[in-house]
Amino acid sequence: MRSAVIVAGGVSSRYGANKLAEPLFDGTVLTVAVDAFRGIADEIVVVGAQVDGTIFAEGGDTRTQSVLNGLNAVSDGCDVVAVHDGARPFVSRALVEQLFAEAERFGSAVPATSVTDTVWYVDDVSKKTIRRKNLLAVQTPQVFDFAKLLAAFADAIGESFTDESTLYFAKYGDVHFVDGETSNKKITYDGDLPDFRTGAGFDVHAFGEGNGVRLGGVDIPFNRSLVGHSDADVVCHAICDAVLSAANKRDIGHLFPVDDDRYLGANSMDLLRTCVDVAAKDGFEVVNCSVVIVCEAPKIAPHIDNMKKALSAVLNVAENAVNVSATTSEKLGALGHGDGIASEAQILLKRCKRSCNRP
């Protein structure tokens, strides 16, 4: 019989919020971690949290005590047991299956990856680097012979271990390592679990009298101008709505009303900057942006590089994170008849829970 103990009793002090309750995919960090064991383990015990289809166990004052509480909730007849951090939601089902199979063969199976960073040892007396060739970074789930793991816990009463592999090794002098997964990361700090949001925006303005248009903050000579309350920059307006949409805010018509004279003739790059700042107040920053301009005239291609430069500065991203393209409507409809210009924008925002890297 295979059992799994998912440890979910921590306080998330370094993360700054309950990281296990953060939304992820179609559930939460914890439920996604639990789902990796469904259909592979015969039973799942969750320590410190209630999850449908699992057995509940109380959390302890230490991780060691929490794990022991989970082991004590395992049903009779268990042969091998996996202990997994609820904050590791990205473990693959293939690795879970492999670890169970190897623990059934060797008595233990612990996933580990090579250390790629330079590691220093520092104490009050000395500082020195450690050869990373001989270092392994250990992950969970760690799977063990159930009876042997319980015996190791019995010998370690009153002691505290950072994981079960060290406890198991202390009693038996060996542990079987399995190649881990670099994607099997533990959610520890703010930023370990970025929140991505997409947004879309669209705008269209008709031509009127004039001698040029402004698109993406770039002035383009032309025999007409776009009509609008501000400078009628359809590119900026589309991006504004995309940013606000991704940040779950109301559109630019609400933020910059057409009956408000403060925005009469306004430079739309300033409006876009305001929208980016509104999103930043909720912790969002722009990752990338894609814009399509639809018109018969003027020619857009000669001005695309300047638009990318201007827009990237306001969006606070590199120029290669902004794409501007142009097309026509093949003479169809009002745009095809040359009555105006339209623009559609798509944007990706990333939410960092404490702050965004904006000046």
N, C-alpha and C positions, 0 to 999 in steps of 0.2 A: 504493500500500500504506500502510495506517495502522498505526503502532506506538505503544505506550504504555510509558513508563518510570515505575514507581512507586518513589519513594524511601522506603526503610524502614530506613535505616542509622543513625538518630539514637540518642542515649543516653537520651532522656526525662528529662533532669536536672531540669527545672522541674516535671514531673509527679510525680516521686518514685517511679515504677515503670515497667515496660515498657508504655507506653500502647497500643502496637500489638497487644499480646497480650490486652488487656482484652476480655472477652466482650461481644458486641454482636449483637442479633438472633439469627440462627442460626449465627453464626461469631464472628470477632474484628474489632476495628477495622480491621486490615489486610485481612483477607479480604473484608470488606464493601466497602472502598475498591477493591480489585481487581475485585470482581464488577461494579462500575459500568461497566467497560470490556469485559467479555466480550460477544462478539457484535458489538461496535462497532469495536474495534481488531482487526487481523488477528493481532497478536501482543502479548504483554505481558511486559515485562522487570521483575522485582522486584529492587531493589538492596538487598542486606543481609539478605534473608530468603528462605527456601524456601517457595513456595506452589504447590500442585498446579496443573498446566496452564499454568505460566509458565516463563520463562527466568530463571535466576539470574545475578546479577552481584554482585561483591564491593563492599562499601561502601568509601568513601574517608575520608581524614582530615578533609575538609571537605565541605559539601553540594555545592559546585561539582565536586569530584573524584568524588563519588558519582554525580552526574548524568552526568558524562562517561563513567564506567565503564559506566553503563547504556546510553548512546548507542552506545558501542563494541560492546555486545552485540546491538544491533539488526541484523536480517538485511539483506542486500543487497536493494535494490529498494524501500526505504522512501521514501515521498514526504513524508509529514507525520508528526510525532511529538508525542505529548502527554507532558508531564512533570507528575507529580502527587504531592503529599505523601500518604504512606500514612496520615497522621494526619487526613485529611479524608474520613471515611467517608460523609458525608451528601450528597455531590454527586449530582445526579440524572442519570439516563441521558439525559434530554432535553438537558441542558446539555452533556454530553460529546459527543453527536451534533452539536449546534449548533456547538461549538468546532471540531471536526474540519472541518465543512463550511465554516466561515468562514476557517479557516486555509488550506484548499485554494484558496479564492478570493483571499485577501488576503496570504497568506504568514505571517501570525501571527494568533492569537486568544487574548486574555488576559481572563479574567473579572474584573470589578471592581465594587464597590458603593460607594455614596456614604458618606461619613463622617458619622455622626450625633452623635458625642461632640465636646465642645469639646477642641481640641488646642492644647497649649502647646509652644513651642520654648524649651528651657532649656540654656544653656551656662555657662561660668565667668564670662562677662562680662554677659550680658543674659538677660532673660526676656520672651517676647512670645507672644501668641496668633496662630494662623495661620487665615486665612479657610478654613473647611471647604468653602465653596462650590466651591473649586477642587481639593479633595482627593478621591482615590479610594483605597479599600482593595483591594489586589490579592489574588486567590485563585489556586488551581490547580484543575483542570489548565490548563496553558498549552500551547498547541499551535502548532507552528512548521513551516515548510518545513525538512525534515530537513537538506538540504545547507547551507542558510543558517545554521542553528543550529550545525552542526559548524564552519563557518567562523568564526562568532563565538567559539566556544570556542577555536579555534586562535589567534585574535588575543588571547585573554585568559589565556594561559598564565602561571601565577604569581600571578594575581589571584583574588580571591574575591568572589562576588556572592551577595546574599541570595535572588535568584530569577533565572529565565532571562529575564524581561521586561527587567530592567535590563541584563543582558549583551547581549541582542539590540538594545536601544535604543542602547547604547554604540557598536555597529558600524554600525547602519543608520539611526539617527536617527528612527525611528518605530516604533510598535507599534499594532496594531489591538485596541481594547478592545470587549468584549462585556459586556452586563449580567450580573453574577454573581447568586448566590442568597444571601439572608441566612441560609438554613439550612445553607449549605455552610461550616460552621465548622471551624476547625482545633482539634483536641484538644491543648491546651498545658499547662493547669494542672489540678491536682486540683479537681474540681468541674465541669470542662467536660464530663465524661461521668458524670452521676449514675446510680447504680444503683438502680432501683426494684424493690420486692418487694411482693407482695400476700399477705395472710393472712386466714384465716377462722377463726371460733371459734363454738362453740355451747355453751349450758349450760341446764339445767333443774333446778328445785327444787320439791319438793312442799310443800304447805301443812301447817302444824301449828298448835298453839295459839299465841295471841299477839294483839297489838294493833297491828301495823303491819309494813310491809315496807320494805326499803331497796333502791332501784333507781338505778343510776348515781350513787351517793353521796348520794341524796336520800331522806330518811325520809318515808314516805307512810302516814298513818293508815289502818288497815283492821282488820277483825274477826278476822284471822288473821295469822300470820307464816310466812315460808319457813323450812324446816328445813335446816340445814347445819352443817358444822364451823366455818366462819367466820360472817360475818353473812348468808351465802346471797344476796349481791347478784348475781343472774344476769347483769345487764348488765355489771358489771365483770369477772365471770368469763369471759364470752364475749369481751370485748375483750382480756383477758389472753391467752387462747389464740390470738386473732388476731395479736396482737403477736408472741408467741413463735413462731407458725407462720411468719410472714413473715421472722423473723430466723433461721429454721431451728434453733429450739431445741425441747426437749421441752415437754410441756404443763404446766399449772399443778399437776396432780396429782403430777408429779415434783418441781416446784420448791417446792410447799407441801404436803407429804404430810398426809393426814388423820389419821395417827397421831402427828403432831408437835404437842404441846400448845402450842407457841409461836403457832400459828395458830388456836387455839380461840377463837372469837368475834371473830376479827380483823376490822378494818375493811378491806373489800375495795379501797377506794381506795388504801390503803397497799400492798396486793398488786399493784395495777395500776401504781403508781409504781415498784415494784421491777422489774416486767416491762419497763417503758419504759427503766429504767436498764440492765437486762441487754442490751437491744437496742442502747442507746447505746454500750455498751462495745465493740461490734463496728462502731461507726460509723453506726448507723441512727438516724434521727429520723422521727417521725410526720409524714405529709403531710396525711392526712385519715382520718376514721373514719365508718362508717355502721352504725347499730344498729337492729334491729327487736325489739320486745318483743311476745310473744304471750301473751295471757291474756284471760279473760272479765271479771275484776275484780282489783284496783280500777281506776278510771278513770286512764289514764296521761296524757292530753292536758294537763291542768292543770299537770303537773309537768315537761313536756319542756324548757322554757326553763331551769329550774333544773338539770336534768340536763346540758344542753349546757354550761352555765357551769362546773359542777363537773368534768365530764370534760375539757373543754378545758384547764383549769388543770393537770391531772395529765398530760395528753398533750402539753402544751407547744405547743399550737396555738391559733389564733383560734377563737372560738365558731362562726364560719361554716364551719369545717373539720370540725365534728362534727354529724352528723345523727342524730336519734333519732325513730323512728316507732313506732306501735303498731297492732296488729291483733288480731283474734280468730281462733279456729279454727272458727268457725261451729258451735259446740256439738258438734264432732266430737272423739272421743278423750278422753284424760284431761284435756288442757288445756281442751277444750270443756265438760267436765263440772265445771270449776272446781277441779281437783285440784292445780294449781300454776301456775307461770309459767316460760316459756322465753324465751331471747333468742339471737339470732344476730348476729354482728358481722363486718364486713369492714373491713380496714385497708390503707392504703398507706404503706409506709416508703420513705424515700430514704436511700441509703448514701453518705456523704461519706467518702473514704478516710482522712482525717487526724483529723477530729473532727466532732462535732455541736454545733450552737449551743444547748447546754443550759447553764444556770447551774451 
